Amino acid sequence: MDYVVLKWLHIVSSTLLFGTGIGSAWYMLFANVSRDVRAIAVVAKYVVIADWLFTATTAILQPLTGFYMVYLAGYPLHSKWLMWSIILYVIAGACWLPVVWLQIRMRDMAAEAARTDTALPALYWRYFRIWMTLGVPAFAAFIVIFWLMVAKPI
């Protein structure tokens, strides 16, 4: 595959990965701030779908295209900028995996509360706090990864 096409795929998939994450977090946060159970149920449903359609697929595509570009460009795998990018990507992934599990549980609790016209249980709000907490290091990791990919400073 041509390096430019590969780089384009890598950039587009990173845009989808990061953009889906930011968009999902934004809508999930403000649906929850509203405390409107029906709105939360709808948003949580689509956040889970978006995670499977966009985040999961691009999370796989990113290392595949990235390592192939490293190979084609002849960068040594032990380059510090590359090693830090990989470490941060693993950290972001380690945050994302429990987030997926939490989102599915939150979606189900919100759907049940909307269906029965009841309040969300305390466990939902506990999961939401954990979800938010895990999002911070994942977001920070991606910001640094973008900088490392562009600047290749070390």
Residue frames as a rotation matrix with the C-alpha (Angstrom) as fourth column:
MET 1
0.583 0.812 0.000 0.00
0.812 -0.583 0.000 0.00
0.000 0.000 -1.000 0.00
ASP 2
0.024 -0.521 0.853 1.21
0.451 -0.756 -0.475 3.50
0.892 0.396 0.216 -0.82
TYR 3
-0.655 -0.385 -0.651 2.57
0.744 -0.174 -0.645 5.42
0.135 -0.907 0.400 2.21
VAL 4
-0.932 0.320 0.173 0.41
-0.320 -0.947 0.027 8.49
0.172 -0.030 0.985 1.52
VAL 5
-0.053 0.948 -0.315 -2.78
-0.375 0.273 0.886 6.41
0.925 0.165 0.341 1.34
LEU 6
-0.040 -0.053 -0.998 -1.77
0.726 0.685 -0.066 4.58
0.687 -0.727 0.011 4.52
LYS 7
-0.907 -0.335 -0.257 -1.07
0.421 -0.666 -0.616 7.87
0.035 -0.666 0.745 6.29
TRP 8
-0.628 0.755 0.191 -4.46
-0.570 -0.612 0.548 9.20
0.531 0.235 0.814 5.12
LEU 9
0.174 0.683 -0.709 -6.19
0.094 0.705 0.703 6.09
0.980 -0.189 0.059 6.54
HIS 10
-0.375 -0.416 -0.829 -4.29
0.844 0.216 -0.491 6.52
0.383 -0.884 0.270 9.79
ILE 11
-0.999 -0.004 0.048 -5.29
-0.012 -0.944 -0.331 10.19
0.047 -0.331 0.943 10.09
VAL 12
-0.312 0.950 -0.034 -8.94
-0.574 -0.160 0.803 9.56
0.757 0.270 0.595 9.16
SER 13
0.181 0.391 -0.903 -9.21
0.416 0.801 0.430 6.66
0.891 -0.453 -0.018 11.61
SER 14
-0.677 -0.439 -0.591 -7.58
0.719 -0.220 -0.659 8.71
0.159 -0.871 0.464 14.38
THR 15
-0.866 0.431 0.253 -10.07
-0.405 -0.902 0.148 11.50
0.292 0.026 0.956 13.67
LEU 16
0.066 0.924 -0.376 -12.98
-0.333 0.376 0.865 9.07
0.941 0.068 0.332 13.94
LEU 17
-0.081 -0.177 -0.981 -11.54
0.733 0.656 -0.179 7.49
0.675 -0.733 0.077 17.09
PHE 18
-0.867 -0.335 -0.368 -10.90
0.497 -0.620 -0.607 10.77
-0.025 -0.709 0.704 18.88
GLY 19
-0.785 0.597 0.169 -13.97
-0.478 -0.755 0.449 12.52
0.395 0.272 0.878 17.51
THR 20
0.066 0.817 -0.573 -16.30
0.028 0.572 0.819 9.72
0.997 -0.070 0.015 18.50
GLY 21
-0.285 -0.263 -0.922 -14.79
0.877 0.316 -0.361 9.71
0.387 -0.911 0.141 21.98
ILE 22
-0.987 -0.102 -0.124 -15.17
0.141 -0.921 -0.364 13.47
-0.077 -0.377 0.923 22.41
GLY 23
-0.547 0.837 0.005 -18.67
-0.545 -0.361 0.757 13.51
0.636 0.411 0.653 20.93
SER 24
0.045 0.548 -0.835 -19.85
0.359 0.771 0.526 10.56
0.932 -0.323 -0.162 23.00
ALA 25
-0.547 -0.328 -0.770 -18.43
0.828 -0.076 -0.556 12.06
0.123 -0.942 0.313 26.18
TRP 26
-0.977 0.175 0.122 -20.00
-0.174 -0.985 0.018 15.45
0.124 -0.004 0.992 25.44
TYR 27
-0.254 0.960 -0.114 -23.50
-0.530 -0.040 0.847 14.11
0.809 0.276 0.520 24.84
MET 28
0.042 0.225 -0.973 -23.35
0.582 0.787 0.207 11.56
0.812 -0.575 -0.098 27.64
LEU 29
-0.808 -0.405 -0.427 -22.14
0.582 -0.440 -0.683 14.22
0.089 -0.801 0.592 30.09
PHE 30
-0.898 0.433 0.075 -24.87
-0.436 -0.900 -0.027 16.69
0.056 -0.057 0.997 29.25
ALA 31
-0.070 0.868 -0.492 -27.62
-0.199 0.471 0.859 14.09
0.977 0.158 0.140 29.06
ASN 32
-0.128 -0.047 -0.991 -26.62
0.816 0.563 -0.132 13.09
0.564 -0.825 -0.034 32.58
VAL 33
-0.965 -0.220 -0.145 -26.41
0.264 -0.814 -0.518 16.69
-0.004 -0.538 0.843 33.77
SER 34
-0.560 0.818 0.129 -30.01
-0.521 -0.469 0.713 17.14
0.644 0.333 0.689 32.60
ARG 35
-0.862 0.180 0.473 -31.12
-0.316 0.539 -0.781 14.26
-0.395 -0.823 -0.408 34.85
ASP 36
0.154 0.905 -0.396 -33.82
-0.955 0.033 -0.294 13.52
-0.253 0.424 0.870 32.27
VAL 37
-0.149 -0.237 0.960 -34.01
-0.287 0.940 0.188 9.72
-0.946 -0.247 -0.208 32.39
ARG 38
0.731 0.479 0.485 -35.54
0.305 0.406 -0.861 9.42
-0.610 0.778 0.150 28.92
ALA 39
0.827 -0.497 -0.261 -32.83
-0.538 -0.566 -0.625 11.61
0.163 0.658 -0.735 27.37
ILE 40
-0.055 -0.875 0.481 -30.13
-0.897 0.255 0.361 9.67
-0.439 -0.412 -0.799 29.21
ALA 41
0.179 0.199 0.963 -31.57
0.029 0.978 -0.207 6.37
-0.983 0.066 0.169 27.96
VAL 42
0.965 0.212 0.153 -31.59
0.161 -0.021 -0.987 7.55
-0.206 0.977 -0.055 24.33
VAL 43
0.587 -0.804 -0.099 -28.10
-0.782 -0.531 -0.327 9.07
0.210 0.269 -0.940 24.45
ALA 44
-0.067 -0.628 0.776 -26.61
-0.723 0.566 0.396 6.05
-0.687 -0.535 -0.492 26.27
LYS 45
0.582 0.361 0.729 -28.09
0.191 0.810 -0.554 3.74
-0.790 0.462 0.403 23.65
TYR 46
0.979 -0.155 0.130 -26.43
0.095 -0.219 -0.971 5.62
0.179 0.963 -0.200 20.80
VAL 47
0.386 -0.891 0.239 -23.14
-0.921 -0.358 0.154 6.13
-0.051 -0.279 -0.959 22.65
VAL 48
0.085 -0.310 0.947 -22.82
-0.278 0.905 0.322 2.35
-0.957 -0.291 -0.009 22.98
ILE 49
0.782 0.239 0.575 -23.59
0.448 0.426 -0.786 1.89
-0.433 0.873 0.226 19.28
ALA 50
0.876 -0.483 -0.021 -21.07
-0.394 -0.689 -0.608 4.59
0.279 0.540 -0.794 18.30
ASP 51
0.208 -0.829 0.519 -18.41
-0.834 0.126 0.536 2.95
-0.510 -0.544 -0.666 20.45
TRP 52
0.185 -0.108 0.977 -18.85
0.178 0.981 0.075 -0.36
-0.966 0.160 0.201 18.66
LEU 53
0.849 0.228 0.478 -19.13
0.489 0.008 -0.872 1.10
-0.203 0.974 -0.104 15.16
PHE 54
0.800 -0.489 0.348 -16.42
-0.140 -0.715 -0.685 3.75
0.584 0.499 -0.641 15.30
THR 55
0.446 -0.671 0.593 -14.25
-0.893 -0.291 0.343 3.46
-0.057 -0.682 -0.729 18.39
ALA 56
0.475 -0.258 0.841 -13.72
-0.172 0.910 0.377 -0.30
-0.863 -0.324 0.387 18.36
THR 57
0.817 -0.139 0.560 -12.99
0.560 0.425 -0.712 -0.48
-0.139 0.894 0.425 14.64
THR 58
0.712 -0.578 0.399 -10.65
-0.180 -0.699 -0.692 2.49
0.679 0.421 -0.601 14.55
ALA 59
0.558 -0.523 0.644 -8.93
-0.766 -0.026 0.642 1.39
-0.320 -0.852 -0.415 17.77
ILE 60
0.526 -0.352 0.774 -7.89
0.328 0.924 0.197 -1.73
-0.785 0.150 0.601 15.85
LEU 61
0.796 -0.155 0.585 -7.05
0.568 -0.141 -0.811 0.14
0.208 0.978 -0.025 12.65
GLN 62
0.883 -0.433 0.182 -4.79
-0.459 -0.876 0.148 2.66
0.095 -0.214 -0.972 14.40
PRO 63
0.264 -0.862 0.432 -2.00
-0.474 0.274 0.837 0.30
-0.840 -0.425 -0.336 15.47
LEU 64
0.395 -0.093 0.914 -2.22
0.637 0.745 -0.199 -1.66
-0.662 0.661 0.354 12.21
THR 65
0.825 -0.071 0.561 -1.77
0.436 -0.552 -0.711 1.42
0.360 0.831 -0.424 10.04
GLY 66
0.837 -0.505 0.212 0.67
-0.543 -0.715 0.440 2.97
-0.071 -0.484 -0.872 12.49
PHE 67
0.292 -0.758 0.583 3.04
-0.138 0.569 0.810 0.03
-0.946 -0.317 0.062 12.67
TYR 68
0.455 -0.104 0.884 2.91
0.823 0.428 -0.374 -0.41
-0.339 0.898 0.280 8.91
MET 69
0.920 -0.141 0.365 3.81
0.043 -0.890 -0.453 3.27
0.389 0.433 -0.813 8.42
VAL 70
0.616 -0.736 0.282 6.68
-0.585 -0.187 0.790 2.88
-0.529 -0.651 -0.545 10.89
TYR 71
0.258 -0.477 0.840 7.89
0.413 0.841 0.350 -0.08
-0.873 0.257 0.414 8.87
LEU 72
0.621 0.056 0.782 7.57
0.782 -0.113 -0.613 1.71
0.054 0.992 -0.115 5.51
ALA 73
0.906 -0.248 0.342 9.21
-0.216 -0.968 -0.127 4.90
0.363 0.041 -0.931 6.80
GLY 74
0.211 -0.879 -0.427 12.03
0.366 0.476 -0.800 2.97
0.907 0.012 0.422 8.45
TYR 75
0.227 -0.093 0.969 11.56
-0.772 -0.624 0.121 4.44
0.593 -0.776 -0.214 11.91
PRO 76
-0.728 -0.479 -0.491 13.17
-0.067 0.763 -0.643 2.34
0.682 -0.435 -0.587 14.64
LEU 77
0.253 0.888 -0.383 10.58
0.338 0.290 0.895 0.82
0.906 -0.356 -0.227 17.00
HIS 78
0.086 -0.286 -0.954 12.68
0.995 0.075 0.067 1.93
0.053 -0.955 0.291 19.95
SER 79
-0.553 -0.169 0.816 12.31
0.271 -0.962 -0.016 5.64
0.788 0.213 0.578 19.09
LYS 80
-0.919 0.149 -0.365 11.24
0.344 -0.148 -0.927 7.41
-0.192 -0.978 0.084 22.28
TRP 81
-0.641 0.724 -0.254 8.36
-0.735 -0.675 -0.069 9.26
-0.221 0.143 0.965 20.62
LEU 82
-0.212 0.537 -0.817 7.05
-0.563 0.616 0.551 5.98
0.799 0.576 0.172 19.26
MET 83
-0.662 -0.086 -0.744 7.51
0.447 0.752 -0.484 4.08
0.601 -0.654 -0.460 22.51
TRP 84
-0.916 0.340 -0.213 5.69
-0.002 -0.534 -0.845 6.82
-0.401 -0.774 0.490 24.46
SER 85
-0.446 0.782 -0.436 2.91
-0.881 -0.298 0.367 6.85
0.158 0.548 0.822 21.87
ILE 86
-0.295 0.289 -0.911 2.45
-0.100 0.938 0.331 3.10
0.950 0.189 -0.247 22.27
ILE 87
-0.843 -0.060 -0.534 2.49
0.506 0.245 -0.827 3.30
0.181 -0.968 -0.176 26.07
LEU 88
-0.806 0.557 -0.202 -0.08
-0.392 -0.756 -0.523 6.11
-0.444 -0.343 0.828 26.05
TYR 89
-0.335 0.688 -0.643 -2.24
-0.770 0.194 0.608 4.23
0.544 0.699 0.465 23.53
VAL 90
-0.484 0.104 -0.869 -2.23
0.342 0.936 -0.079 1.20
0.805 -0.335 -0.489 25.83
ILE 91
-0.925 0.153 -0.349 -3.16
0.285 -0.331 -0.900 3.42
-0.253 -0.931 0.262 28.78
ALA 92
-0.597 0.741 -0.308 -6.03
-0.790 -0.610 0.062 4.96
-0.142 0.280 0.949 26.79
GLY 93
-0.263 0.471 -0.842 -7.19
-0.432 0.723 0.539 1.48
0.863 0.506 0.013 25.77
ALA 94
-0.719 -0.053 -0.693 -6.98
0.522 0.617 -0.588 0.27
0.459 -0.785 -0.416 29.38
CYS 95
-0.843 0.489 -0.226 -9.29
-0.181 -0.652 -0.736 3.15
-0.507 -0.579 0.638 30.31
TRP 96
-0.479 0.675 -0.562 -11.63
-0.863 -0.243 0.444 2.52
0.163 0.697 0.698 27.37
LEU 97
-0.653 0.218 -0.725 -12.29
0.002 0.958 0.287 -1.17
0.758 0.186 -0.626 28.02
PRO 98
-0.722 0.461 -0.516 -13.96
0.661 0.240 -0.711 -0.63
-0.204 -0.854 -0.478 31.41
VAL 99
-0.708 0.474 -0.524 -15.75
-0.432 -0.877 -0.209 2.41
-0.558 0.078 0.826 29.96
VAL 100
-0.617 0.481 -0.623 -17.40
-0.535 0.323 0.780 0.17
0.577 0.815 0.058 27.37
TRP 101
-0.620 0.357 -0.699 -18.58
0.584 0.804 -0.108 -2.19
0.523 -0.475 -0.707 30.11
LEU 102
-0.740 0.318 -0.592 -19.83
0.375 -0.536 -0.756 0.76
-0.558 -0.782 0.278 32.18
GLN 103
-0.744 0.450 -0.494 -21.66
-0.642 -0.685 0.343 2.30
-0.184 0.573 0.799 29.22
ILE 104
-0.585 0.544 -0.602 -23.49
-0.088 0.695 0.714 -0.92
0.806 0.470 -0.358 28.50
ARG 105
-0.555 0.366 -0.747 -24.58
0.821 0.384 -0.422 -1.22
0.132 -0.848 -0.514 32.15
MET 106
-0.754 0.247 -0.608 -25.55
0.056 -0.899 -0.435 2.45
-0.654 -0.362 0.664 32.27
ARG 107
-0.770 0.480 -0.421 -27.52
-0.562 -0.197 0.803 2.10
0.303 0.855 0.422 29.03
ASP 108
-0.507 0.571 -0.646 -29.42
0.361 0.821 0.443 -0.87
0.783 -0.009 -0.622 30.43
MET 109
-0.574 0.277 -0.771 -30.16
0.773 -0.129 -0.621 0.86
-0.272 -0.952 -0.140 33.74
ALA 110
-0.808 0.256 -0.531 -31.31
-0.287 -0.957 -0.025 4.01
-0.515 0.133 0.847 31.96
ALA 111
-0.704 0.568 -0.427 -33.53
-0.356 0.239 0.904 2.05
0.615 0.788 0.034 29.57
GLU 112
-0.457 0.521 -0.720 -35.13
0.735 0.678 0.024 0.23
0.500 -0.519 -0.693 32.51
ALA 113
-0.635 0.196 -0.747 -35.67
0.505 -0.626 -0.594 3.46
-0.584 -0.755 0.299 34.44
ALA 114
-0.824 0.346 -0.448 -37.22
-0.542 -0.713 0.445 5.12
-0.166 0.610 0.775 31.37
ARG 115
-0.636 0.579 -0.510 -39.42
-0.022 0.648 0.762 2.09
0.771 0.495 -0.399 30.70
THR 116
-0.198 0.535 -0.822 -40.70
0.891 0.447 0.077 1.97
0.409 -0.717 -0.565 34.31
ASP 117
0.304 0.274 0.912 -40.74
0.102 -0.962 0.255 5.76
0.947 0.015 -0.320 34.78
THR 118
0.866 -0.131 -0.483 -38.45
0.496 0.098 0.863 5.54
-0.065 -0.987 0.150 37.81
ALA 119
0.740 -0.669 -0.069 -35.33
-0.648 -0.737 0.192 7.36
-0.179 -0.098 -0.979 38.90
LEU 120
0.346 -0.733 -0.586 -31.90
-0.280 0.516 -0.810 6.06
0.895 0.444 -0.026 38.00
PRO 121
0.875 -0.020 -0.484 -30.43
0.424 0.515 0.745 3.92
0.235 -0.857 0.459 40.77
ALA 122
0.773 -0.633 -0.049 -27.45
-0.420 -0.568 0.708 5.07
-0.476 -0.526 -0.705 42.87
LEU 123
0.181 -0.720 0.670 -25.32
0.435 0.669 0.602 2.47
-0.882 0.183 0.434 41.09
TYR 124
0.606 0.083 0.791 -25.91
0.785 -0.223 -0.578 4.30
0.128 0.971 -0.200 37.80
TRP 125
0.931 -0.216 0.293 -24.48
-0.223 -0.975 -0.009 7.50
0.288 -0.057 -0.956 39.24
ARG 126
0.497 -0.799 0.339 -21.52
-0.242 0.247 0.938 5.61
-0.833 -0.548 -0.071 40.71
TYR 127
0.213 -0.367 0.906 -20.81
0.816 0.576 0.041 4.13
-0.537 0.731 0.422 37.28
PHE 128
0.820 0.145 0.554 -21.14
0.470 -0.723 -0.506 7.59
0.327 0.676 -0.661 35.74
ARG 129
0.828 -0.556 0.067 -18.49
-0.488 -0.657 0.575 9.01
-0.276 -0.509 -0.815 38.11
ILE 130
0.160 -0.776 0.611 -16.13
0.150 0.631 0.762 6.15
-0.976 -0.030 0.217 37.27
TRP 131
0.459 0.121 0.880 -16.88
0.870 0.142 -0.473 6.65
-0.182 0.982 -0.040 33.55
MET 132
0.965 -0.080 0.250 -15.96
-0.021 -0.973 -0.230 10.33
0.261 0.217 -0.941 33.84
THR 133
0.601 -0.773 0.203 -12.82
-0.462 -0.129 0.877 9.57
-0.652 -0.621 -0.435 35.84
LEU 134
0.118 -0.547 0.829 -11.57
0.519 0.746 0.418 7.08
-0.847 0.381 0.372 33.25
GLY 135
0.738 0.242 0.630 -12.20
0.674 -0.301 -0.675 9.54
0.026 0.923 -0.385 30.44
VAL 136
0.901 -0.389 -0.194 -9.72
-0.325 -0.899 0.294 12.10
-0.289 -0.202 -0.936 31.77
PRO 137
-0.003 -0.979 0.204 -6.52
-0.306 0.195 0.932 10.06
-0.952 -0.060 -0.300 31.40
ALA 138
0.048 0.072 0.996 -7.71
0.799 0.596 -0.081 8.61
-0.600 0.800 -0.028 28.07
PHE 139
0.920 0.321 0.226 -8.34
0.393 -0.752 -0.529 12.11
0.000 0.575 -0.818 26.72
ALA 140
0.656 -0.735 -0.172 -4.98
-0.542 -0.617 0.570 13.37
-0.525 -0.281 -0.803 28.00
ALA 141
-0.060 -0.687 0.724 -3.19
0.182 0.706 0.684 10.36
-0.981 0.173 0.083 26.51
PHE 142
0.349 0.260 0.900 -4.65
0.898 0.183 -0.401 11.04
-0.269 0.948 -0.170 23.07
ILE 143
0.994 -0.039 -0.099 -3.74
-0.057 -0.981 -0.186 14.72
-0.090 0.191 -0.977 23.20
VAL 144
0.268 -0.961 0.062 -0.12
-0.558 -0.103 0.823 13.79
-0.785 -0.255 -0.564 23.93
ILE 145
-0.020 -0.230 0.973 -0.16
0.542 0.815 0.204 11.04
-0.840 0.532 0.108 21.28
PHE 146
0.821 0.353 0.450 -1.28
0.567 -0.408 -0.716 13.55
-0.069 0.842 -0.535 18.65
TRP 147
0.809 -0.567 -0.155 1.59
-0.539 -0.820 0.192 15.85
-0.236 -0.072 -0.969 19.62
LEU 148
0.018 -0.838 0.545 4.11
-0.280 0.519 0.807 13.00
-0.960 -0.167 -0.226 19.57
MET 149
0.256 0.141 0.956 2.92
0.743 0.604 -0.288 11.85
-0.618 0.784 0.050 16.14
VAL 150
0.946 0.140 0.291 3.24
0.298 -0.725 -0.620 15.34
0.124 0.674 -0.728 14.68
ALA 151
0.749 -0.648 0.136 6.43
-0.662 -0.733 0.153 16.57
0.001 -0.205 -0.979 16.39
LYS 152
0.796 -0.465 -0.387 8.34
0.378 0.882 -0.282 13.29
0.472 0.078 0.878 16.92
PRO 153
0.766 -0.403 0.501 10.38
-0.493 -0.868 0.056 15.21
0.412 -0.290 -0.864 19.49
ILE 154
0.199 -0.685 0.701 12.37
-0.891 0.170 0.420 12.53
-0.407 -0.708 -0.577 21.26
